[in-house]
């Protein structure tokens, strides 16, 4: 029985050693590919990759690790970067206050906390912007086009408001009437039709 235990331990040690050498040689190849003619940079990349590889072996958040390794299967430094970004985003996302905006970010990126954070921040800023706008008619157009997306509401609002102001300053009443007749509730399209009629 003791003999069998020793054999198993030796086999485990050999397999572990071989795997370690295999990772080491893989990282050396990676470094050579990054900087084929610069041995100092190869060594720098190697050290950075080895350090990141060891870091990734011990990380506790499996979901963040899976995202990182899927994005960069052969680059441990980038895995470490993505992992840390995902973990920080998860912490940030746990403090979010606006449930409406939070649901938009989760709907768009259900499995990516970092992108959820990005979308949340963008949508929240757009929501606040839309709460502050003054032209109710143009706001209704934006809400009608994108009822569940504040970023797109902001985009449409700005575009429509600019077109509305443009249409209020034009001189050619005949071309204006044609444009308004074709698109009575869409200033962007009125502007498009008007500009096309003048060509």
Secondary structure, DSSP 8 states (H G I E B T S, - for coil): -HHHHHHHHHHHHHHHHHHHHHHHHHHHHHHHHH-TT-HHHHHHHHHHHHHHHHHHHT-S-HHHHHHHHHH-TT-HHHHHHHHHHHHHHHHHHTT---HHHHHHHHHH-TT-HHHHHHHHHHHHHHHHHHHH---HHHHHHHHHH-TT-HHHHHHHHHHHHHHHHHHHH---HHHHHHHHHH-TT-HHHHHHHHHHHH-
